[in-house]
Amino acid sequence: MITGNFEYHQPSSVPEALALLSDLGDEARVIAGGHSLIPTMKLRLAMPEHLIDLQGIKELKNIDVSNGEVRIGAMTTQAELIGSDELFQAAPIIRETALQIADPQVRYMGTIGGNVANGDPGNDMPAVMQCLDATFLLQGPDGERSVAAREFYEAAYFTARDELEILTEIRFSACEGGYSYGKQKRKIGDYATAAAAVLLTKGADGSCTAASIALTNLADTPLYCADASSHLQSNGVSEDSIASAVASAMEQIEPVDDNRGPAEFKKHAAAIILTSTIRQAWARA
């Protein structure tokens, strides 16, 4: 289908974009890569009168790793995440995840900011950001504020971002140890039926000194599994503790029937994916 009529704006700075948002109000939408918004506009599920394209804002496209902190501009593409060796050394789970998003054409245009900001429970990066305990920087008419990724998602397509704010940057600490992002999907380019992000750190004595687990597309928001993470850290990583951690995580999920399968199948797939993802992360630790 064809979108409705709209006026196109391409600001060259964040203040200019914020001014446009403030002036145009409810009739304006911000667009990053466009892979979520444009399809809904073609279906006439969204009909904004103004599109504010962030592609021209160079300050939003960067990857910086220094002093143990990673900072990624919101308009950095998935392809740029994949191609950054510096980012791979600091957080290899990002590359592993980005390589499983859609296809190369999408990854050359799709941005990390767009992936995490719109609240789509099927997007891959939100769970990874929760796993990394990332912070999102938002700029709006009242200045800049930060929101933890684990507190950002409220419901499907509803987040802590105000309509007059723009997500500008993602920050998290460089990570050590084992990592894995496992994803079960119907075909290349599809959303996950179930996916899991896992970070594990192994001590010199073989104990699990840190653990972080998050899940994708198994509820109306990404799920950070605090109890499952704590269980592995407290009890170590063995087949028994993995089974217990998986069982704890499964108590959190709330999948629904859709064209990716019935809820019971998704629960089954989620348990398998999380088990294999924990095993792989521990093998890499």
N, C-alpha and C positions, 0 to 999 in steps of 0.2 A: 504494500500500500504506500501511499504518498503522505507525507506529513502535512499538517495544516500550515498556513502562512505564519512566518515569524520574522522578526528583525534580528540580524546577526551583529554581534559586537565582539571585537578582539582587542581587549586592553593589553597594554604593554607592561603594566606593573600591578602589584597587589592593591595599592591604594586606589588606582583607577578602577580595578574590578570591584572593589568594595563600594566605591562611589556609585557605580552603575547598579549594583545590587540594591543599595539604599534608595536610589532615585526611582528605579523601576518596580521595586516592591514585589508583590506576590506574582506578578506576571512574568518574572524573569527566572531562568534556571541557569546554573553554572554547568558547563560541559567540559570534561577532561578528554578522555579518549573517545567517548561517545558510544561505547558498546552496550551500555545499559539504557541510556536515555533515548538514543535514536530509534531503536526497535519499538519502544513504547510510544514514541511519537508517531511512527508509521502505523501503529495499530490504533491511533487516536486515543490511547489511554492517558497520554500526557499531551497537552496542547499549549505550551508556553508561548507567549507573544514575543518574548525576547530570549535569545540564547547568548550567554556570555562565555566565550571560548577562552580558556586559559592557556592555549598552546603558545601564545606569543610572550608569555611571562618567563623570561630566561632564569630569573632568580628561583623559580620553583623546580628547576631541573638540575639536580646535583646529587652526588654521592660523596660523602666525606667521612673518613674513618680516622680519628685521632684521639689519643689519650684514652683508648678503650671504649670510646663512644662512637656509635654509628648514627649519622644524620642523612636522611634521604629526602630530597625535595619531592613534593607531591606529584609533580608532572614528569618524573622519571619513568620511562617506559619499562615494561617487563623485559624487553630485549636488552635494554641498558643494564638492568639488574643482572641478567644472565652473563653479560659480557664483562662485568667488573671483577677482575681478579682480586682487587683490594677488598671488595665486599665479600667475595667468596671466602677469603681467609678469615674474615671477622664473623661471618654468619652464613655458612654454607647451606643452611636450610632454605635460605631465600632463593638461591639458584635452583635447588632441587624442586621447590614449589613452583617457581615461575615457569620452569620447563614443562610442567604439567597443566598449565593454563592454556586452554583453547588450542590455537595453532600459531605458526610463525607470523602469519599476516596480522592476527589479532595482537600478538605480543609486541609487534613493532609500533602499534598505535596505543594499545591499552596501557594505562598508567597505574602505578601503585596507589596513588591518591584516589583515583576513581574506584579502584578495587576495594579499598577499605572504607571509603567515606559514604557510600550510598546505602549501606545496611542490608545488602542482598545476602541472605543466609547461605546461598550457593557459592559465593565468592571464596576463593582459597586463602587469600592473604589475611583476612581478619583473624582466623584461628591461629595462624602463624604469629601474628603480632601479639596475640594474647599469650601464646607460648613463650615468646621473647620478652614478655612484660614491657611492651613498647608504650611510648607516650605519643599522642597526637597533638600537634600544635595547631590551634585555630586562631585565625585573625578575623575580627569583626569591627563594627563601629565603636565598640568600647575598648579596643585594644586586643592584645594577644593573651590567650590562656591555653593551658594544657589539660588534656584529659587522658587518663590511663586507658589503654585498649580494652582492658578487662572491665571497664565501667562505661565504655562508649556505646555499646549496642543495647537497645531497649526493647525492640521488637523488630519483626521483618520490615525493613526499609525505614525504621525509625531509630534515630541515633541522638546522641547528646549535642550534635552540631545544630546551632541555631540557623534559621533560613538566611540570615544576613551574614553568616560566617563562611569563611573558606578554609578548608584544611590545607595548610601550607607545607608541613614537614612532619616526618616520622623520626623518632629518636629511640634508641635502645642501646644497651650495653653489648659490646662484642662478647660472643659466647665461646666457651671451650667445651670439649667433650664430644659425646656422640649426638647425632641428630638424625631425624628421618621425617619425611612427609609422605605418607602412604595414601593412595587414592584409588577407590574403586568407581569406575564409571562405565557407561554403556558403550561409548565409542570415543574416538579422539575428538577433542574439542568440547565434550559435554561437561556439564556440571557434575560434581561428585554425587554418587548414590550415598557414599559414606567416605570420609577422609579423616586422617588424624595427623597432628603435628606433635612430635616428641623430642625433647632435649634431655639428655642424661649425662651426668658427670660421675666418673669413677675415681674413687680414691686410691691411694697407693696400696691399701690393704684389700682392694677389691670391693669395698663398700660403695653404695650409691650416695654420693655427697650432695647431689642436687637433682631434682626431677621436675619436669614441666610438661603437661599434657593438655592439648586442646583439640576440639572436634569441629568438623565442617559439615553443614547441611543435615544435621540430625535434630534440629530444633529450629525455632524461628529466629534464633541468633546463634553466633558461634558460641561454643561452650568451653570455658576453662574448667578443667577437672581438678580442683584443688585437693579433694580427698584422695583421688587416685594417685596424684603426684606425691602427696605426703606419704602414702602407703609405701610406694617404692623407695622413697628416701629413708623411711624408718626401718623397713624390713629387708632392704637389699633387692637385687633383681635375680629372681629364680623363677622357674616355671610356676611354682605355687604362688609367689607374690605377684607375678604377672597376671595370673588368672584372677586373683583377688582384686587387683587394680582395675582390670577390665570390667569385672562385675560391678565395681563401684561406679565406674564411668557410665556403664549401661543404665544405671539407675537415674542418671541425669537426662538421658536423651528422650526426646518426644517427637519421633518421626511421624509423618502422615502419609497416607496412601496418595500416590500420584503416578505420573507416567514413567517414573523410575522404579516403580514396584510398590507392593504393599508394605505397610509399616513393619510387619513381622520380618519380611525379607531384609529390610534396611537394618533392623536390630541384629540379625544374623551376620550381615555383611560388616557392620560396624565392629562387632566383636572380633571378627577375623582380621580386619584391617588394623585395628588397634593392637592386637596381639603381635602381628608381624612387624608393625612399626616400632613397637617397644623393643622387640628382639633385634631389629636392625640397628636402632640407635645404640643399644648396649654393646653390640658387636663393634661399633665404630668408636665407642667411648675410650 
